[in-house]
Each structure stands twice: as structure tokens, then as C-alpha cells.
Amino acid sequence: MLDPRTVIVMSAFLALVMMLILVSLRRSVSAQIRGLGDWIAADATFLVAVVLLNLREAVPPFLGVVVANTLVIVAVLLFGRGLRRFYGEQPPLQPLLLAGAAFFTVVALLALVADAYPLRLAVVTASLLCASVFALWHLSRLAKGTFGERVTQLALALSVTGILLRLLTIGEVGLESSLFKPSPVQSFYIASLAAGILLAGVGFILMVHERTRTELETLAHSLERTTQELRQQNEVKSKFLAYAGHDIRQPLQAIHLLLGGLFESNLDVRQQKTVHLMESSVLALTDLLNTLLDISKLEAGAIEPRMRSVDLDIVLAQLVQELMPQASAKGLRLGLHLPPEAVTVLTDEQLLGSVLRNLLGNAIKYTQQGGILVAVRRVSQGFKLQVWDTGVGIPEEHLDQVFEEYYQVDNPQRDRSKGLGLGLAIVRRISLLLGLNLTCRSRLGRGTVMELTLPAATQPSEVVVAAGEVPAGRLDLSGARVVVLEDTVEVAQALSQWLQAQGARVAHYLSAEDALAAPDIETADFYLCDYRLPGRMSGLDFLQSLQARAPTDIHAVLLTGDTSSQFIERVAASGWPILFKPVKPRELQVFLKLWRGVSQQTAPF
């Protein structure tokens, strides 16, 4: 047989543990789950009541009897109110307070005035029975059949059973209090009441957990639907831009042709200025359209990389040659540094070219003095490609945002003449598509370096070369006739020996006049010309004169040690690629391989 006092002491300890669990739970669950506050208050009230009941013999009857029993009734009523609020109802607090006050008054009269224990016990147990049945009825009315709800229903049913048994045996009690007398009925009454309230607390915790899980699942489904809808809308937008691009390009093409016709007509100075402004606007519009179409294709997933072995040095040489006029027009030096060994990477050549073109274009755009250096070096993961510039730099707080769409550090007013802010966003998307590690380091006012790590190809490319592409592998100049125009004998001999080792036939001249006097000078396949030559003509003058005589475009590289801004500005308009002395064989090899790949598409040697 259970000792009632032991049950009450254990109930006090378990009530304290339950209250701490409920307080912790309230801080972690959604604010949409209501009723936890009432349950915490009910548990705290029950804890105080259990302490007072346990100390009944040591405290005044008012506390040990009247207040303690009132707190038990209020705890059950708060429990029922918490259940209703959990299901979304808003029961007022006033009826609960009135019921507690009425019970307090009746029990006080019976305990302190009439001193009729059997009648007082009947009032207490009847009140407990009503409060418990009321809570059980509300739970049965609102429950949806979850495990936590069934545990709570079982707990309340257990309490109702014990209370009902005690009420039916009121006549067997004596005239004195039998709270701590170890009779079977009293022990079951106390145990069922304490266990029922505590077990109901466990059931309520389970109910909160189930509700939280249901809300999270509902939220996850809602987010999934929203994400799907946004994805569909984004795909529709991207497809619209992609399809509309063709129709938009047609009138732009017509405008370009019409402007070309205007340039060839007899325009006065004012009209030429107007046409130049029109051309600038059309070119800007074309650039914006191309950028929008690129980002739309990436968003729509319409681009799939074609991975193959690619000679990175050839790709870089093409880009340097393409962007050299832009850099030279600003008086900037555009350099290329390559490792001594072949740089063959596994990537999509077209997509990588788009990435590098954006990075170099940005570097030129935001650099006002100094230069840009494209450097490649071998690392354990493959090759690290770096684009260094001496530009304005990026503030540290903006480094994580520069790769976001439409974000521009220096353009808060959204000046469209500065672009859309999509270049680096395209770079990031393509890098992710190609599996490249892209990083950015910058110092404000000192410059920026963009880094890409590319995987090395396991074997040289054996892909058949398509029109406009450059073959990978070893440089082969067999049968090619190369003219070396260099007044320094030692340099000329070194160049000649190196070219002959590649299979070329070399003709050397000390001056432009000597070279132009040669009868078959315009039939050579390639020209390596020093810029500063003895006599009246420079290397640039020689190439321009030779181009005027030759029936087709000639292929050449200017070699120079002059890095002054005046020289760079002068050469910028010529279109000839430039290599700055001392020229490394690897750099020269890149340009010769580039030319060799193009020439093989027209006429073999």
C-alpha cells in the first residue's frame, strides 16, 4: 500500500521537473502554439498546493487546508483553460477566478467555522471531479486523435476515476482528516490525482511536439510550393528573354548596318558627331541585351558545359589580344605570365572564355593607372589563374556582395551607363556550373585579384578542331616561313634558332627598309618585329606598309621594351598584338599556336 505522504512528496518533485520542462519548451516553440502559459501556471499552482499539503501539520489550517485545496482546484481549471487555448479558443479568465473564489469561500467556512470534515471532503472531491470532467470533455470535443491527446485523455480519466472512488466512499471516513492515513481508497485517490495531473503534463508536451511537427511539415510543403511557383515564374521569364532576344537582335542588326552606311556617306562634322553618339548608344544597348540574355540562359538551365582538354595559354592569348586595345586606350599595360610547362585544363572553352572576358573587362574598367596582369601557376589541384589589377579596389564589407545580381559598389544611383551589375554574377554562375573555385581579394585604393582554380587535364586534347578554334598540344611550325625584324644580332640569332627548332624557315632583317626591299617579303607566314629599328621606319611603320602591299591580312607580333603610356596609346589603334621584352619563349609560343590554329583553317603549308 502506498503511503499518501510519500506520494505527495514525489508529486512535488515531479511537478517541479515538469514546470522546468514546460518553461524551456515555451522558449523554443512557435508563438502560434498557445496554452503553454496556462499549463506552466497550473503546474506552479499544483506545486505550491502539494508543498502546503505536505506541511499541513506544521502550518495553520487556513494554509494547509483552505489555500492548498483551492490551489489544487485552480490548477485543474488552469489546465482545462490551457487545453482550450491550445486548440484556438479564447476562454475568459474571469469565470475561472470566480470559481476559485467561490470554492475558497465555501471551504474556508467549512474548515474554520463548521469544522465538518466529511462535508468539506465531499465539497473538495466534488469540485475536483467537476473540474476534471470539464477538462476531459473539452479535450474529447477538440481532440484529433493524436498520441499526445490520447495520453492526456488517459491521464484525466485516471484522475476522474480516483476522485469518483473517493467521493463514493465519503461515508467511510471519520470525523478527522484522513489525508495521510494509508487506506487503499485514500492511497489510490492521492496517487491517481497526482499521477493524472503529471501524466497530463507529459501528454501536453507530446501534443505540443506533434503540433510543432505538423506546423513544420505544413510550412515545408508551403515553402516547396512557393519555391516551385517562383521557379516556374523564373523559368517563364528566362525563356521569354531567351526567345525575345532573337526578335530584339533583328532591329539592332539593322541599326548597326544603317549606321555603317551613314559612316560611309558624306557627313559634315556635326552629323558625324551625332552618328558617333548613336553608335555608342546602340553598342551599349547591345551589350546590355547580351548580358541579360546570358543571365537568363543560366537561370533557365539552358547551358550545359562541354568539358574537354583546353590549352589555357591559347585562350588567354586570344583574350589579351582582344582586350589589348581597350587597355592601351587607357594607357594601361596588359600582361600575361605563364608557367614554363604546357597549361592544359579540363573545362568548357566557351564558358571559361566568358568568365575571363568578364574578369578582364572589369579589371580594365576599374583601373585608371598601372595595369592588369593575368598569371597562371601550377598548384596541387591543377592550375591557379589570377587576374591582378591596380584599380580602385573593393571595400572589405562589399566583397561578399559583388557577385550578386545588379549589385554595383560605385553605382547606388543605378546609372545604366555603368552597366547592369551582372558581369560578376555571370562569372559566379558559370564558375559554379564548371565546378571552379572562385575567390576575390582586394585592398581599397590598391587593387583587386580574382582567382580561379582549374583542374588539369589528364591528357592532351585529341578533339578535332572546329572552325575558329585553336588546336591544343605541341607547337609545330613545319613549313612555315617567319620573318624576324630585329636590329640586335644576339636577340635575332636566339629567336631564329628557337623558331627553327619548331620547324620554321626563318628570314632575318636588321631594318624595315631592308625587309621591304626583299622581293618576297609580303608572302611570309608570320612576322616578329622589334618596334625600335634603325632608319626612319619603326616596326609599326613596317607592318602598316607591308599590310598595304599584301593581298591578304598579315600575321605579326610587335616586340618592344617600351612601356611608356605615350607608346601604348600610339600602338593601341594599330590592332597588332604586343609582347614586352624580355619575351619568354612560352609567351611567344602562345601567339604562334594561336596564329597556327587560325591559319590551318584556311590553307595548309
C-alpha positions in Angstrom: 0.0 0.0 0.0 1.3 3.4 -1.0 2.0 5.9 1.8 0.0 9.1 0.9 2.7 11.3 2.3 5.3 9.7 0.1 3.1 10.1 -2.9 2.7 13.8 -2.1 6.4 14.4 -1.7 7.2 12.6 -5.0 4.4 14.7 -6.7 6.1 17.9 -5.5 9.4 16.8 -7.1 7.8 15.7 -10.3 5.8 18.9 -10.5 9.0 20.9 -10.3 10.6 18.9 -13.1 7.5 19.3 -15.3 7.4 23.0 -14.7 11.0 23.4 -15.8 10.4 21.4 -18.9 7.4 23.5 -19.8 9.3 26.7 -19.3 12.1 25.5 -21.6 9.5 24.3 -24.1 7.8 27.7 -24.2 11.0 29.4 -25.2 11.6 27.1 -28.1 8.2 26.6 -29.8 6.3 28.8 -32.1 4.3 31.7 -30.7 1.3 30.3 -32.6 1.1 27.4 -30.1 -1.0 28.8 -27.2 -1.8 27.4 -23.8 1.7 26.8 -22.5 1.5 29.8 -20.2 -1.7 28.4 -18.6 0.0 25.0 -18.2 3.0 26.5 -16.5 0.8 28.4 -14.2 -1.2 25.2 -13.4 1.9 23.3 -12.7 3.3 26.0 -10.5 0.0 26.2 -8.6 -0.1 22.5 -8.2 3.5 22.5 -6.9 2.6 25.1 -4.2 -0.5 23.2 -3.3 1.5 19.9 -2.9 4.0 21.7 -0.6 1.3 23.1 1.6 -0.5 19.7 1.8 2.7 18.0 2.8 3.2 20.7 5.5 -0.4 20.6 6.7 0.6 19.5 10.3 3.2 22.3 10.6 1.2 25.3 9.1 -2.1 26.9 10.1 -5.3 25.2 8.9 -6.0 28.2 6.7 -2.9 27.4 4.6 -2.8 23.7 4.9 -6.5 23.2 4.2 -8.2 26.1 2.6 -5.4 27.6 0.4 -3.9 24.2 -0.5 -7.3 22.7 -1.7 -8.2 25.9 -3.5 -4.8 25.8 -5.4 -5.5 22.2 -6.4 -8.9 23.2 -7.9 -7.4 26.3 -9.6 -4.6 24.1 -11.1 -7.1 21.8 -12.7 -9.1 24.7 -14.0 -6.0 26.3 -15.5 -5.1 23.0 -17.1 -8.6 22.9 -18.8 -8.2 26.5 -19.9 -4.8 25.8 -21.4 -6.3 22.9 -23.4 -8.9 25.1 -24.9 -6.4 27.8 -25.8 -4.2 25.2 -27.4 -7.0 24.5 -29.9 -7.5 28.1 -30.7 -10.4 29.0 -28.3 -10.2 32.2 -26.1 -11.9 31.3 -22.8 -12.1 34.3 -20.5 -10.2 34.2 -17.2 -13.0 35.7 -15.1 -15.1 32.6 -14.7 -12.1 30.7 -13.5 -11.3 33.3 -10.9 -14.9 33.4 -9.8 -15.0 29.6 -9.4 -11.8 29.7 -7.4 -13.1 32.4 -5.2 -16.4 30.6 -4.6 -14.6 27.3 -3.7 -12.2 29.2 -1.4 -15.2 30.8 0.4 -17.0 27.5 0.9 -14.0 25.5 2.0 -13.0 28.3 4.4 -16.4 28.3 6.0 -16.4 24.5 6.4 -12.9 24.4 7.7 -12.8 27.3 10.0 -16.4 27.7 11.1 -18.3 24.5 10.8 -15.3 22.2 11.1 -17.2 19.4 9.3 -14.5 17.2 7.7 -16.8 14.8 5.8 -18.7 17.6 4.3 -15.5 19.5 3.4 -14.1 16.4 1.8 -17.2 15.9 -0.3 -17.1 19.6 -1.5 -13.4 19.2 -2.4 -13.7 15.9 -4.2 -16.9 17.0 -6.0 -15.3 20.2 -7.1 -12.2 18.3 -8.4 -14.5 15.9 -10.2 -16.3 18.7 -11.9 -13.1 20.5 -12.9 -11.5 17.3 -14.2 -14.6 16.1 -16.1 -14.9 19.6 -17.6 -11.3 19.4 -18.9 -11.8 15.9 -20.2 -15.0 16.9 -22.0 -13.2 19.9 -23.7 -10.3 17.6 -24.8 -12.6 14.9 -26.2 -14.5 17.6 -28.1 -11.5 19.2 -29.6 -9.0 16.3 -30.0 -8.0 15.0 -33.4 -6.8 11.6 -32.3 -3.0 12.1 -31.9 -0.9 10.1 -29.5 -0.3 13.0 -27.2 -4.1 13.7 -27.0 -4.8 10.1 -26.1 -2.2 10.2 -23.3 -3.8 13.3 -21.9 -7.2 11.8 -22.1 -6.0 8.7 -20.2 -4.4 10.9 -17.5 -7.6 12.9 -17.0 -9.6 9.6 -17.0 -7.3 8.2 -14.3 -7.8 11.3 -12.1 -11.6 11.2 -12.6 -11.6 7.5 -11.5 -9.7 8.2 -8.3 -11.8 11.2 -7.5 -15.0 9.4 -8.1 -13.9 6.5 -5.9 -13.1 8.9 -3.1 -16.4 10.6 -3.5 -18.4 7.4 -3.4 -16.6 6.4 -0.1 -17.1 9.6 1.8 -19.3 7.8 4.3 -16.5 5.6 5.4 -14.2 8.4 6.6 -14.3 9.6 10.2 -14.7 13.0 11.7 -11.0 13.8 11.5 -8.8 14.4 8.4 -7.6 11.2 6.8 -5.2 12.7 4.3 -2.2 10.8 5.5 -3.9 7.7 6.7 -2.7 4.7 4.5 -6.1 3.3 3.5 -6.5 1.7 0.0 -9.0 4.2 -1.1 -7.1 7.2 0.2 -3.8 6.0 -1.4 -5.4 5.4 -4.7 -7.2 8.8 -4.6 -4.0 10.7 -3.9 -1.9 8.6 -6.3 -4.4 8.9 -9.2 -4.8 12.6 -8.7 -1.1 13.3 -8.6 -0.3 10.9 -11.4 -3.2 12.1 -13.6 -2.1 15.7 -13.4 1.6 14.9 -14.0 0.8 12.4 -16.8 -1.4 15.0 -18.4 1.6 17.3 -18.4 3.5 14.7 -20.3 0.6 14.3 -22.8 0.5 18.1 -23.3 4.2 18.1 -24.1 3.6 15.4 -26.7 0.7 17.4 -28.1 3.0 20.5 -28.4 5.7 18.4 -30.1 3.1 16.9 -32.6 1.7 20.4 -33.3 5.2 21.8 -33.9 6.0 18.9 -36.2 2.7 19.4 -38.1 3.4 23.1 -38.5 6.9 22.5 -39.7 5.6 20.0 -42.3 2.9 22.4 -43.4 5.5 25.2 -43.6 7.9 22.9 -45.6 5.1 22.0 -48.1 4.2 25.7 -48.4 7.8 26.7 -49.0 8.1 23.9 -51.5 5.0 25.0 -53.4 6.2 28.7 -53.2 9.7 27.7 -54.4 8.2 25.7 -57.3 5.9 28.6 -58.3 8.9 31.0 -58.2 11.0 28.6 -60.1 8.3 28.3 -62.8 7.9 32.1 -62.9 11.6 32.5 -63.2 11.8 29.9 -66.0 9.0 31.7 -67.8 10.8 35.0 -67.5 14.1 33.4 -68.6 12.6 31.7 -71.6 10.8 34.9 -72.6 14.1 36.8 -72.5 15.8 34.0 -74.5 13.1 33.8 -77.1 12.6 37.5 -77.3 16.4 38.0 -77.7 16.2 36.9 -81.4 13.4 39.3 -82.2 15.2 42.2 -80.4 18.5 41.5 -82.2 17.0 41.8 -85.6 16.3 45.5 -85.4 19.6 46.1 -83.6 21.3 44.4 -86.5 19.5 46.6 -89.0 20.5 49.7 -87.0 24.2 48.7 -87.0 24.1 48.3 -90.8 22.3 51.6 -91.3 24.9 53.3 -89.1 27.6 51.7 -91.1 26.1 53.1 -94.2 25.9 56.6 -92.7 29.6 56.5 -91.8 30.5 55.8 -95.4 28.3 58.7 -96.7 29.5 62.3 -96.9 28.6 63.7 -93.5 29.7 67.0 -92.1 31.4 67.3 -88.6 28.1 67.8 -86.7 26.4 64.9 -88.4 29.4 62.6 -87.8 29.3 63.5 -84.1 25.6 62.7 -83.9 26.2 59.3 -85.7 29.0 58.5 -83.3 26.7 59.2 -80.3 24.0 57.0 -81.9 26.6 54.2 -82.4 27.7 54.4 -78.8 24.1 54.2 -77.6 23.4 51.2 -79.8 26.5 49.4 -78.7 25.6 50.0 -75.1 22.1 48.6 -75.7 23.6 45.6 -77.4 25.9 44.9 -74.5 23.0 45.2 -72.0 20.9 42.8 -74.1 23.7 40.3 -74.4 24.3 40.4 -70.6 20.5 39.9 -69.9 20.3 37.0 -72.3 23.4 35.4 -70.7 22.0 35.6 -67.2 18.6 34.4 -68.4 20.1 31.3 -70.1 22.0 30.5 -66.9 18.8 30.9 -64.8 16.8 28.7 -67.2 19.4 25.9 -67.1 19.7 26.1 -70.8 23.5 26.0 -70.8 25.3 22.6 -70.4 29.1 22.6 -70.2 31.0 20.6 -72.7 34.1 19.5 -70.8 37.3 18.8 -72.8 41.0 19.4 -72.7 41.8 23.0 -73.4 45.1 24.9 -73.9 44.6 27.6 -71.4 47.5 29.6 -72.7 45.8 29.9 -76.1 42.6 31.0 -74.6 44.4 33.7 -72.6 46.4 34.9 -75.6 43.2 35.4 -77.6 41.7 37.4 -74.8 44.8 39.5 -74.2 44.9 40.2 -77.9 41.2 41.0 -78.0 41.3 43.4 -75.0 44.7 45.0 -75.6 43.2 47.9 -77.5 40.8 48.7 -74.5 43.7 48.6 -72.0 46.0 50.6 -74.3 43.4 53.3 -74.9 43.5 54.0 -71.1 47.3 53.8 -71.0 47.3 50.5 -69.1 49.7 47.6 -69.5 48.0 44.3 -70.0 50.4 41.5 -69.2 50.3 37.7 -69.4 52.5 35.4 -67.2 52.5 31.7 -67.9 54.4 28.8 -66.4 57.2 27.0 -68.4 55.2 23.8 -68.9 52.0 23.4 -71.0 48.8 24.6 -69.4 46.1 22.2 -70.4 42.9 22.2 -68.3 39.7 20.3 -68.3 36.8 22.8 -68.9 34.4 24.3 -71.4 36.4 26.7 -73.5 33.5 28.9 -74.4 32.2 29.3 -70.9 35.6 29.8 -69.4 36.2 32.5 -72.1 33.1 34.3 -70.9 34.3 34.2 -67.3 37.7 35.5 -68.2 36.4 38.1 -70.5 34.2 39.5 -67.7 37.0 39.5 -65.2 39.4 41.2 -67.6 36.8 43.7 -68.7 36.0 44.6 -65.1 39.7 45.0 -64.3 40.2 47.4 -67.2 37.0 49.3 -66.4 38.0 50.0 -62.8 41.7 50.6 -63.3 42.8 54.1 -64.1 46.6 53.8 -64.0 49.1 50.9 -63.7 48.0 47.8 -65.4 46.4 44.3 -65.4 48.3 41.1 -65.1 46.9 37.6 -66.0 49.0 35.0 -64.2 48.9 31.2 -64.2 50.8 28.9 -61.9 50.7 25.2 -61.1 49.1 24.1 -57.8 48.2 20.7 -56.3 44.6 21.0 -57.5 45.6 21.9 -61.1 46.3 25.5 -62.2 45.5 28.7 -60.4 44.6 31.6 -62.7 44.8 35.1 -61.2 43.7 38.4 -62.7 45.5 41.2 -60.9 44.8 44.9 -61.3 46.0 48.2 -59.8 42.5 49.6 -59.7 40.3 51.3 -57.2 39.8 48.1 -55.1 36.7 46.9 -53.3 35.8 47.7 -49.7 36.0 44.6 -47.4 32.4 44.9 -46.4 31.3 44.6 -50.1 33.4 41.6 -51.1 30.6 39.1 -50.4 28.1 41.1 -52.4 30.0 41.9 -55.6 28.9 38.6 -57.1 25.2 39.3 -56.6 22.9 40.3 -59.4 22.6 44.0 -60.1 25.0 44.9 -57.3 27.4 47.7 -58.0 29.6 49.3 -55.3 30.1 52.6 -57.0 26.6 52.9 -58.6 23.9 53.4 -56.0 22.0 55.7 -58.4 21.7 52.8 -60.9 23.4 54.8 -63.7 22.9 52.5 -66.7 25.9 53.8 -68.5 27.9 51.9 -65.9 26.2 48.6 -66.8 23.7 46.4 -65.0 25.9 44.9 -62.4 25.6 41.4 -63.9 29.1 40.7 -65.0 30.4 39.2 -61.8 27.0 37.5 -61.2 27.5 35.7 -64.6 31.1 34.9 -63.6 29.9 33.2 -60.3 27.1 31.3 -62.0 29.4 29.9 -64.8 32.1 29.1 -62.2 29.6 27.1 -60.2 28.5 25.4 -63.4 32.0 24.5 -64.3 32.9 23.5 -60.7 35.6 26.2 -60.3 36.7 27.6 -57.0 36.3 31.4 -57.4 37.7 33.8 -54.8 38.3 37.5 -54.6 40.8 39.5 -52.6 41.1 43.3 -52.6 42.6 46.3 -50.9 40.8 49.6 -51.2 42.8 52.0 -53.4 45.5 49.3 -54.1 43.7 46.9 -56.5 42.0 43.5 -56.7 42.9 40.0 -57.5 40.3 37.4 -58.8 41.4 33.8 -58.5 40.1 30.7 -60.3 41.4 27.1 -59.7 41.0 24.9 -62.7 41.6 21.2 -62.9 44.5 19.9 -65.0 43.6 17.7 -68.0 44.8 14.2 -67.6 45.9 14.0 -71.2 46.3 16.4 -74.2 43.2 17.2 -76.2 42.5 14.9 -79.1 39.3 16.7 -80.1 39.0 17.6 -83.8 39.4 21.3 -84.2 36.3 23.2 -85.4 36.3 26.4 -87.3 37.6 29.3 -85.3 39.1 27.0 -82.6 42.7 26.6 -81.8 44.4 23.2 -81.6 45.9 22.0 -78.4 49.3 20.3 -78.0 52.9 21.0 -79.1 53.7 23.9 -81.4 54.5 22.7 -84.9 55.8 25.3 -87.4 56.9 22.8 -90.1 56.9 24.6 -93.5 56.1 28.0 -92.0 58.1 31.0 -93.2 58.7 33.5 -90.4 60.4 36.9 -90.8 62.4 38.3 -87.8 62.9 42.0 -87.9 65.4 42.8 -85.2 68.5 45.0 -85.1 70.2 43.3 -82.1 72.1 40.4 -83.6 72.2 38.3 -80.4 68.4 38.6 -80.0 67.8 37.8 -83.6 70.0 34.7 -83.6 68.3 33.4 -80.4 64.9 34.0 -82.0 65.9 32.3 -85.2 67.3 29.3 -83.5 64.2 28.8 -81.4 61.9 29.2 -84.4 64.0 26.8 -86.5 63.8 24.3 -83.6 60.0 24.4 -84.0 60.3 23.6 -87.7 60.1 27.1 -89.2 62.1 28.6 -92.1 63.5 32.0 -90.8 64.5 35.1 -92.7 66.2 37.8 -90.6 66.4 41.6 -91.5 68.1 44.4 -89.5 65.9 47.2 -90.6 62.4 47.9 -92.1 63.9 49.3 -95.3 65.9 46.1 -95.8 62.9 43.9 -95.3 60.7 45.9 -97.6 63.3 45.7 -100.3 63.1 41.9 -100.3 61.2 40.7 -103.3 59.1 38.1 -101.5 58.6 39.9 -98.2 54.8 40.0 -98.3 54.5 36.3 -98.8 55.9 35.3 -95.4 53.5 33.5 -93.0 54.4 35.4 -89.8 56.4 38.5 -88.8 58.2 39.1 -85.5 59.1 42.8 -85.4 61.0 44.9 -82.9 59.4 48.3 -82.6 62.5 50.4 -82.4 64.7 49.9 -85.5 67.5 51.8 -87.2 66.5 54.1 -90.0 63.3 56.1 -90.5 60.8 53.4 -90.1 59.7 51.6 -86.9 58.4 48.1 -86.6 54.9 49.5 -86.6 55.6 51.5 -89.8 56.9 48.4 -91.4 53.8 46.4 -90.6 51.5 49.1 -91.8 53.4 49.5 -95.1 53.5 45.7 -95.6 49.8 45.4 -94.9 49.1 48.0 -97.6 51.1 45.9 -100.1 50.0 42.5 -99.1 46.9 41.0 -100.9 45.6 39.5 -97.6 45.8 40.2 -93.9 49.3 39.6 -92.4 50.0 38.0 -89.1 52.5 39.6 -86.8 53.6 40.4 -83.2 55.4 43.6 -82.1 58.3 43.2 -79.7 59.3 46.1 -77.5 60.8 47.1 -74.2 59.0 50.5 -74.2 56.2 50.6 -71.6 55.5 54.3 -71.6 51.9 55.5 -71.8 52.7 57.5 -74.9 53.9 54.4 -76.8 50.9 52.3 -75.6 48.5 55.0 -76.8 50.2 55.2 -80.2 50.1 51.4 -80.7 46.6 50.9 -79.4 44.9 51.8 -82.6 47.1 49.6 -84.7 45.5 46.3 -83.7 48.8 44.4 -83.6 49.4 42.3 -80.5 52.4 43.4 -78.4 54.9 41.4 -76.3 57.1 43.3 -73.9 60.7 42.4 -73.6 62.2 40.2 -72.3 59.9 37.9 -74.2 59.7 34.4 -72.8 59.6 31.5 -75.3 56.3 30.3 -73.6 54.6 33.7 -74.4 55.8 33.7 -78.0 54.7 30.1 -78.4 51.2 31.0 -77.3 50.8 33.6 -80.1 52.3 31.4 -82.7 50.0 28.5 -81.7 47.1 30.9 -81.9 48.1 32.0 -85.4 48.8 28.4 -86.4 45.4 27.3 -85.4 43.7 30.0 -87.4 45.9 29.6 -90.5 45.2 25.8 -90.6 41.5 26.6 -91.1 42.3 28.3 -94.4 45.4 26.9 -96.2 47.9 24.4 -95.0 51.6 24.9 -95.5 
